[in-house]
Amino acid sequence: MSSPAADHGKVSAKAVGAYGDVLVNHRDHTLYLFEADKRDKSNCTGSCEKTWRPLLVKNKPEAGTGGVRAKLLGTITRANGVKQVTYDGHPLYTYQGDHHPGEAHGQAKNEFGGKWYVVDAQGKAVTTPPPSPTHTPSHTAGPGMSAGVTPSPSASY
């Protein structure tokens, strides 16, 4: 499987939502680890790698900004012979549901036999669940009124 990022092995850390600084690729797209992977071995193949795209390189990956440590970067060779970037032994992936920098729609998903998590600059999974959508009330009471109370037409002011 080829990747448009095959020549772009720069890994940085940037703030992504409520997760703090997490690993991102050269396009600032969030990177994930897969709990079902073994150290330095990917268990995401076939249809899994269509949803969770391995971060592939032709050369050595490069540490970018945000505290990413070059000594934690490495590669593994996938079954098809291409190199996948690892961080602290975890193969790295992007999620096909993240379309823009700063998105982490794959966080805590349980797919293909394990959970997926964003990764911090120390190489640890950030296991915080995705934030819940906030509820905004559709009606607010005006000054001197309680929500849900309608003044009586006979009220005198």
C-alpha positions as CSV (number, residue, x, y, z in Angstrom):
1,M,0.0,0.0,0.0
2,S,1.4,3.4,-0.9
3,S,0.9,6.7,0.9
4,P,1.0,10.2,-0.3
5,A,3.2,10.9,2.7
6,A,5.7,8.2,1.7
7,D,8.5,10.8,1.5
8,H,7.4,12.8,4.5
9,G,8.5,11.1,7.7
10,K,8.6,14.2,9.9
11,V,6.8,13.6,13.2
12,S,6.0,16.6,15.5
13,A,3.8,17.2,18.6
14,K,1.0,19.8,18.5
15,A,-2.1,20.6,20.7
16,V,-5.1,18.6,19.5
17,G,-8.3,19.3,21.2
18,A,-8.6,18.2,24.8
19,Y,-5.8,15.7,24.4
20,G,-2.9,18.2,24.8
21,D,0.2,17.9,22.7
22,V,0.1,14.7,20.6
23,L,2.0,13.3,17.6
24,V,1.1,14.6,14.2
25,N,2.5,14.0,10.7
26,H,4.0,16.5,8.3
27,R,0.5,17.8,7.5
28,D,-0.4,18.2,11.2
29,H,-2.8,15.2,11.0
30,T,-3.1,13.3,14.2
31,L,-1.2,10.1,14.6
32,Y,-2.5,7.0,16.5
33,L,-1.2,3.8,18.0
34,F,-3.2,0.5,17.9
35,E,-3.4,-1.5,21.2
36,A,-3.4,-4.8,19.2
37,D,0.0,-4.1,17.7
38,K,3.0,-5.7,19.3
39,R,6.2,-3.8,19.9
40,D,7.7,-3.1,16.5
41,K,5.0,-5.1,14.7
42,S,1.8,-4.0,13.0
43,N,-1.3,-6.1,13.2
44,C,-3.3,-3.7,11.0
45,T,-3.5,-5.2,7.5
46,G,-6.1,-5.5,4.8
47,S,-9.2,-3.5,5.4
48,C,-7.8,-2.2,8.6
49,E,-5.0,-0.3,6.8
50,K,-7.7,1.4,4.5
51,T,-9.3,2.9,7.6
52,W,-6.1,3.3,9.6
53,R,-3.4,4.4,7.2
54,P,0.1,3.4,8.2
55,L,2.6,6.4,8.3
56,L,5.0,5.2,5.6
57,V,8.5,6.5,4.7
58,K,11.1,5.7,2.2
59,N,14.0,7.0,4.3
60,K,14.6,7.6,8.0
61,P,11.8,9.4,9.9
62,E,12.7,12.9,11.3
63,A,11.9,14.5,14.7
64,G,10.0,17.7,14.2
65,T,8.9,20.2,16.9
66,G,7.0,19.9,20.1
67,G,9.4,17.7,22.1
68,V,9.4,14.7,19.7
69,R,12.6,12.7,20.5
70,A,14.6,11.4,17.5
71,K,15.8,8.4,19.6
72,L,12.2,7.2,19.9
73,L,11.6,7.3,16.2
74,G,12.2,4.2,14.1
75,T,10.7,2.0,11.4
76,I,9.4,-1.5,10.8
77,T,9.1,-3.3,7.5
78,R,5.5,-4.2,6.7
79,A,4.6,-7.5,5.0
80,N,4.6,-5.7,1.6
81,G,8.1,-4.5,2.1
82,V,7.4,-0.8,2.8
83,K,8.7,1.0,5.9
84,Q,6.2,2.2,8.6
85,V,7.2,4.8,11.2
86,T,7.3,3.8,14.8
87,Y,7.5,5.9,18.0
88,D,8.8,4.2,21.1
89,G,8.1,0.9,19.3
90,H,4.5,1.7,18.4
91,P,3.7,1.7,14.7
92,L,1.9,5.0,13.8
93,Y,-1.2,5.5,11.8
94,T,-3.5,8.3,10.6
95,Y,-7.3,7.9,10.7
96,Q,-9.3,8.2,7.4
97,G,-12.1,10.1,9.4
98,D,-9.7,13.0,10.2
99,H,-9.9,15.4,7.3
100,H,-8.2,18.5,8.8
101,P,-5.3,19.3,11.2
102,G,-6.4,19.2,14.8
103,E,-9.0,16.5,14.4
104,A,-8.9,13.3,16.5
105,H,-12.1,11.5,15.5
106,G,-10.3,8.1,15.9
107,Q,-9.6,8.6,19.6
108,A,-10.6,5.6,21.7
109,K,-12.3,3.8,18.8
110,N,-12.5,0.0,19.2
111,E,-11.9,-1.4,15.7
112,F,-10.1,-4.3,14.1
113,G,-9.5,-6.1,17.4
114,G,-8.3,-3.3,19.6
115,K,-8.5,0.4,20.7
116,W,-6.8,3.3,18.9
117,Y,-5.3,6.2,20.8
118,V,-3.5,9.4,20.1
119,V,0.2,9.4,21.3
120,D,2.0,11.9,23.4
121,A,5.7,13.0,22.9
122,Q,6.8,10.4,25.5
123,G,5.4,7.6,23.3
124,K,2.4,6.9,25.6
125,A,-1.2,6.4,24.6
126,V,-3.5,9.2,25.7
127,T,-6.5,7.2,26.9
128,T,-8.8,10.1,27.5
129,P,-12.2,9.5,25.8
130,P,-13.3,11.9,23.1
131,P,-15.0,15.0,24.5
132,S,-18.8,15.0,24.5
133,P,-20.6,17.6,22.4
134,T,-21.6,20.5,24.5
135,H,-25.3,21.2,24.8
136,T,-26.4,24.8,24.1
137,P,-29.9,25.7,25.3
138,S,-32.1,26.9,22.4
139,H,-33.9,29.5,24.5
140,T,-32.6,31.8,27.2
141,A,-34.7,33.8,29.5
142,G,-34.7,37.6,29.2
143,P,-33.8,39.9,32.1
144,G,-36.2,39.4,35.0
145,M,-37.7,36.2,33.6
146,S,-37.3,32.6,34.5
147,A,-36.8,30.1,31.6
148,G,-40.0,28.4,30.7
149,V,-42.2,31.0,32.4
150,T,-44.5,33.1,30.2
151,P,-45.8,36.3,31.7
152,S,-49.6,36.4,32.1
153,P,-51.4,38.8,29.8
154,S,-53.2,40.2,32.9
155,A,-50.0,40.9,34.8
156,S,-49.6,44.6,35.6
157,Y,-46.1,46.1,35.6
